[in-house]
């Protein structure tokens, strides 16, 4: 079952990573401009953010493999419909936006189910290693997918790239849907709002979790700033050109993969402190950007920051799965994901206007201070391991 889980998550990660490049090229080929592309890409994000809390409640009520199956099948059908439209030469931007919205809704229900699926299948001592393997697959997919989608699009058209994505989601659905867990939802059935409120109580009774999640939200926001300002500075002002920014991004990817590999192999005694320190390391590329550092220095700083992210991801997944009751895990993780999914696009959206008001250097310094302070301060909220797990909160 563990190999089936890993294969399914790898297929789903690759399919997910293919979508942005495929949609971008499809919109551009259809004659759309940047505004049209923004609408299509945002159409997935909006229902995702709105429905994530709902998905968290459902994830705690339904067997996780069933939700994973339904989510991947829905995304398969949405990509198949996109492929059919593109291959038929329809190219209606409204259709692409609506089908992207369907995919976003599917993610909102499938994503909170994944942590429960991992803990249902993988024994406790092996979860960190499994989370690390899933993290490596996701990281490599992020690198390989744009090249794969671009190659298929150039050779055969974006419709075939969307078709490939649909096939991968179908394979993922069959693989994950074949995983078997015991029982339905782990918690007693109550009214929807009562379940939603119960999930928030689980968050509030764990100050260490709330502090960490807020710190991670700041990390995503600052990452949005860097990924908007960084390419402009490197290409236009630091003399690195497009090759320089490519070097920085590739160095960051290598750092993240190495961090994920290292996480289960290092003798880490305080995983939550390492998680927050890993997030705080993002101050390095922001500080280098503020100083106008040369491309090699900026690449080195980004490598270290992404190594910290590589350590963070599997450690965080494992600790949360250990410390949050399984019956509330979907709801608790949905709050976590909601903050993360919302913060990055917000940073991407406001980076240019804020830089126009304050200057790139001042904004980068502010981002560096924010990400370091929010995450290092959160370490003070991390109690001893024996104190992290409170008594279960009874519904009122």
Secondary structure as GFF3:
##gff-version 3
##sequence-region A 1 396
A	DSSP	alpha_helix	2	29	.	.	.	ID=ss1
A	DSSP	alpha_helix	34	59	.	.	.	ID=ss2
A	DSSP	alpha_helix	64	87	.	.	.	ID=ss3
A	DSSP	alpha_helix	93	121	.	.	.	ID=ss4
A	DSSP	three_ten_helix	124	126	.	.	.	ID=ss5
A	DSSP	alpha_helix	127	156	.	.	.	ID=ss6
A	DSSP	alpha_helix	158	177	.	.	.	ID=ss7
A	DSSP	alpha_helix	192	204	.	.	.	ID=ss8
A	DSSP	alpha_helix	207	236	.	.	.	ID=ss9
A	DSSP	alpha_helix	241	263	.	.	.	ID=ss10
A	DSSP	alpha_helix	271	280	.	.	.	ID=ss11
A	DSSP	alpha_helix	283	290	.	.	.	ID=ss12
A	DSSP	alpha_helix	295	323	.	.	.	ID=ss13
A	DSSP	alpha_helix	326	358	.	.	.	ID=ss14
A	DSSP	alpha_helix	360	379	.	.	.	ID=ss15
A	DSSP	alpha_helix	385	388	.	.	.	ID=ss16
###
